[in-house]
Amino acid sequence: SVDAYRDIIASSSSDGSQPQEPYQRISQALFEANLRKRCEADPLIDLRFSWKVESVEETEESAKTVAIDLKTNDTWTFISKYVIGCDGASSRARRSLQIPLDGGPTCV
């Protein structure tokens, strides 16, 4: 439980080997609903559904993301200052950038 894990963290040395807070899991449906509501309320966020990232390439000053609109099959290229990969353990963004998956898909 979260409370039991908090006790383990509290009794551990503060050498940085434990997180500050216990890991907590939440239903993806609940998390996405909350995240969607917050994103839709922010005018700086361009939220798109039914899109698939094909690749991400880092350059000196930007990132180039190639994505497909699955409704139209159109391919788009986006140039941005940052890329945030929130697409899970099978992340195309992470693999494109050769970022290793540390600890497997589930860390407990």
N, C-alpha and C positions, 0 to 999 in steps of 0.2 A: 504494500500500500504506500501511498505518498507519505503518510505519517511515519511509517516504519523506515522509509528511505531517508526522511529528514533526520531521524535519530542516527542513522548510519553516518550521514554527512556530518552531523554535529559531533559525533564521537571520533571522527577521523582527524588526522593531523591536517594542518592547513598548508600542505605542501603543493597544492594545486592539482592533486590527483583526483579530486572529487568535484562535481559541479556545485555551484552555490545553491541551486534549487534542484529538487528531484525532477526527473523526466515525467511528463504527464501526457497521456494520450487522449485524443478527442476524436470523435467521429468525423470523418472527412466531410460528410454532408453538413454537419453543424458548423465546422470550421469554414467551409467554402461559403455557406450562406452568410455568416458574419463578415467574412472578408469581402464578399461581393457588395454587401450593403455599404461598407466603409469606402470601397473603391468607387462605387457609383456616386457617393456624396462628394468626392474630390474632383474638381474640374480639371486638375492637372493629370488625371489618370485616364488613359484611353483603354478601356476594358473591352476585350474581344473574346468571344466564345466561338467554338468550332474552328479553331486555328491549330495548326501543328507546326512546331519549330523543326526545321530541317537541319540547320546548322548555325553555329555562332562562331564568329572569328574576331579575335582581339587585334586591334591595330594600335599604333603609338598613342593616338588621341581619342579613339572611339571603339565601338563594337559594332560589327555588322551581323545582323541576324536575318537569316532567310527563313520565311515562313509561308505556309500554304493555307489559304482560306478554303476549308473543306467543303463549304457550301457551293463555291464557284470553281474550285480547283485553280484559282489564280495564285501565282507565286509572287510574293512581295519581298523586298529587301528593306530593312529598317536600319538606319544608322543612329546610334545612341551613345550617350556618354557612359552609361552603365547598363549591365544586364543582371537581372536577378533570376536565378534558376530555382523555381519552386515546383518543379515538375517530378519530384520523387526520385526513388532509387534508380530508375531507368532513364534518368535525365539525359536528353539529347544535348542540352546546353552544357551540362557538366562534362559529358563525353567529348563534345566538340572542342572544349577548352582543355581537355586532358587533365581534369581535376579528379583525383582518385576518390572512390567511395570508401570512406574510413569506417570500418566496423560492420559492414553489411547493411542490408536494407532496414533492419530493426536493431537498435542498440538499447539494451536494458541493463 
